Amino acid sequence: MIFHEDTVVIGDKVFDINRGNGVVISVTDRLFEVEFKTVRTFYDTNGVQKDKVTQTLFWHKPFIIAPRKNEVATRDLKRKFDAILELVKTIS
């Protein structure tokens, strides 16, 4: 199974924005199971928990850029950040 361009294997460490750090404990073709301190849950290839619609799972704690109150300023900030990410990809 591929998650965010990388193969998922048992023992991989992941991060859920609601639950914190977890460890992959099983993998199938369509889902993988993650164990957290108090719960186990399944995610699909997009990092969406089974029976949910929003991605909450990532390989690591995601970077968050707080949006501005002004929608135009927020779009401009995102555009600049996306441009920086594209530049960094060319360096790697």
C-alpha positions as CSV (number, residue, x, y, z in Angstrom):
1,M,0.0,0.0,0.0
2,I,1.2,3.5,-0.9
3,F,0.5,6.5,1.4
4,H,1.7,9.9,0.3
5,E,4.1,8.4,-2.2
6,D,5.7,6.0,0.2
7,T,5.1,2.3,1.0
8,V,3.4,1.6,4.3
9,V,4.9,-1.2,6.3
10,I,4.2,-2.6,9.8
11,G,6.1,-0.6,12.4
12,D,6.0,2.7,10.5
13,K,5.5,5.7,12.7
14,V,2.7,8.1,11.7
15,F,1.0,11.2,13.1
16,D,-2.8,11.9,13.4
17,I,-3.7,15.5,14.1
18,N,-6.4,14.4,16.6
19,R,-4.6,11.5,18.2
20,G,-0.9,12.3,18.0
21,N,1.8,9.7,17.3
22,G,0.9,6.1,16.3
23,V,2.4,3.0,14.8
24,V,1.2,0.9,11.8
25,I,0.2,-2.5,13.1
26,S,-1.4,-4.1,9.9
27,V,-1.5,-3.4,6.2
28,T,-3.9,-4.5,3.4
29,D,-4.3,-3.4,-0.2
30,R,-6.8,-0.7,0.7
31,L,-6.4,0.0,4.4
32,F,-3.8,0.1,7.2
33,E,-4.4,-0.1,10.9
34,V,-2.7,2.3,13.3
35,E,-2.3,1.9,17.1
36,F,-2.4,4.9,19.3
37,K,-2.1,5.0,23.1
38,T,-5.8,4.3,23.7
39,V,-7.3,3.2,20.4
40,R,-6.6,1.4,17.1
41,T,-8.2,2.7,13.9
42,F,-8.0,2.1,10.1
43,Y,-7.0,4.6,7.4
44,D,-7.1,4.6,3.6
45,T,-4.4,5.5,1.1
46,N,-5.3,9.2,1.6
47,G,-4.9,9.3,5.4
48,V,-8.6,9.4,6.0
49,Q,-10.0,7.4,8.9
50,K,-12.4,4.6,8.0
51,D,-16.0,6.1,7.7
52,K,-14.7,9.7,7.8
53,V,-14.2,12.3,5.0
54,T,-11.2,14.4,6.1
55,Q,-7.6,13.5,6.1
56,T,-6.1,13.5,9.6
57,L,-3.1,11.1,9.2
58,F,0.3,12.1,8.0
59,W,3.9,10.7,8.1
60,H,4.9,13.4,10.6
61,K,3.2,16.4,12.3
62,P,2.2,18.7,9.4
63,F,3.4,22.2,9.0
64,I,0.5,24.6,9.5
65,I,0.4,28.1,8.2
66,A,-2.4,30.0,10.0
67,P,-4.8,31.7,7.6
68,R,-5.3,35.4,7.7
69,K,-8.7,37.0,8.3
70,N,-8.6,38.6,4.8
71,E,-9.2,35.8,2.2
72,V,-7.1,37.6,-0.4
73,A,-4.1,37.8,1.9
74,T,-4.6,34.1,2.8
75,R,-4.6,33.1,-0.9
76,D,-1.4,35.2,-1.5
77,L,0.3,33.6,1.5
78,K,-0.6,30.1,0.2
79,R,0.7,31.0,-3.3
80,K,4.0,32.2,-1.9
81,F,4.3,29.0,0.3
82,D,3.5,26.8,-2.7
83,A,6.2,28.6,-4.8
84,I,8.8,28.0,-2.0
85,L,7.9,24.3,-1.9
86,E,8.3,24.0,-5.6
87,L,11.7,25.7,-5.4
88,V,12.8,23.3,-2.6
89,K,11.8,20.3,-4.7
90,T,14.3,21.4,-7.4
91,I,17.1,21.5,-4.9
92,S,16.5,18.1,-3.3
